């Protein structure tokens, strides 16, 4: 999902297709990605990582050939998978004939999955359109924020997640302001690139530290990761960067929550999609699902 987003987003960047093209393509990926995620029982659930990667890659100029950029994404993903398998090799045994037990999208589960994909299309598309109409250079931030509430199992969880997204982002912007705006601690993207990389690594660590414990706290760290990486990739006015991140996140979270509310509280049905109608991978509770939030 992530590499697919990188491929498509980089393609849009290389082709010079932005604004409404980005909204249309990313909305399509949100719908298709939702179906794929439900079919394969992804954890965390939903197409968020594909959406995030597509928007991030499409919104900045690509200074290398498309294939080279994609290979960088593939290599990065492969490195992460390899690191993850280090713990697997130490604690588990390989089963050559082992398969992942996922239920097919058929019957009521198929219908629910398509309805849920429709929610993603409506929320992500509406948020993206609002971002473009607002004149923002980063409408994909609104689209990503709109997808966050939809990944929750129940209505209350989706609302809480949207609130956590907004509050955590606003607090994270304070940290970014200290690092990018004129101050004794200001870091320049060109002059202080190594220091920015170290800061990104630190905030990525704290993001992962809190992600499964408190989504709002994780967003406090994740916001600097996104904005500092953006500054390294394509330098922008820090004031514009800060304001648009806050506004677009608020727009997206509100849109996602509204779509969740007007589409009805069918949390038990969404939970049935994620667990495959009682197959052995059933998580069985909202707490388990809530511990795996979208970014």
Secondary structure, 3 states (H helix, E strand, C coil): CHHHHHHHHHHHHHHCCCCHHHHHHHHHHHHHHHHHHHHHCCCCCCCHHHHHHHHHHHCCCCCCCHHHHHHHHHHHHHHHHHHHHHHHHHHCCCCCCCCCCCCCCCCHHHHHHHHHHHHHHHHHHHHHHHHHHCCCCCHHHHHHHHHHHHHCCCHHHHHHHHHHHHHHHHHHHHHHHHHHCCCCCCCCCCCCHHHHHHHHHHHHHHHHHHHCCCHHHHHHHHHHHHHHHHHHHCCCCHHHHHHHHHHHHHHHHHHHHHHHHHCCCCHHHHHHHHHCCCCCCCCCCHHHHHCCCCC
